[in-house]
């Protein structure tokens, strides 16, 4: 096996970083220093979003999210820009009342109506409530 050492990788046409691909069966070196074959693509976050449900829902920052739809108090539908392969993806969410009375982590919530290109996040305290801090991260296979 030979090694390629480089400070910059360029595509054959000389452009920097375009069309350089890593296959999902590529070998990579683990933290322990051994070469392992694992699907690198499946281990990457496919989309994420940080937004506020209070008032006019606004995305503060996001990746691979095309927009939000306000579904009423405590409900937001998040649209994924590049669809997942199916609705069997994993989502991690967080909601907080931060901004009302300081840091208030007495919120619960969940994802429902999961589809390949969207999901609904619902926020609860003692009842449905808009959350000042909502975050979602999506993991799984892109279409």
Rosetta blueprint (number, residue, H / E / L):
1 X L
2 X L
3 X L
4 X L
5 X L
6 X L
7 X L
8 X L
9 X L
10 X E
11 X L
12 X L
13 X L
14 X L
15 X L
16 X E
17 X L
18 X L
19 X L
20 X L
21 X L
22 X L
23 X L
24 X L
25 X L
26 X L
27 X E
28 X E
29 X E
30 X L
31 X L
32 X L
33 X L
34 X L
35 X E
36 X E
37 X E
38 X L
39 X L
40 X L
41 X L
42 X L
43 X L
44 X L
45 X E
46 X E
47 X E
48 X E
49 X E
50 X E
51 X E
52 X E
53 X L
54 X L
55 X L
56 X L
57 X L
58 X E
59 X E
60 X E
61 X E
62 X E
63 X E
64 X L
65 X E
66 X E
67 X E
68 X E
69 X E
70 X E
71 X L
72 X L
73 X L
74 X L
75 X E
76 X E
77 X E
78 X E
79 X E
80 X E
81 X L
82 X L
83 X L
84 X E
85 X L
86 X L
87 X L
88 X L
89 X L
90 X E
91 X E
92 X E
93 X E
94 X E
95 X E
96 X E
97 X L
98 X L
99 X L
100 X L
101 X L
102 X L
103 X L
104 X L
105 X L
106 X L
107 X L
108 X E
109 X E
110 X E
111 X E
112 X E
113 X L
114 X L
115 X L
116 X L
117 X L
118 X E
119 X E
120 X E
121 X E
122 X E
123 X E
124 X E
125 X L
126 X L
127 X L
128 X E
129 X L
130 X L
131 X L
132 X L
133 X E
134 X E
135 X E
136 X E
137 X E
138 X E
139 X E
140 X L
141 X L
142 X E
143 X L
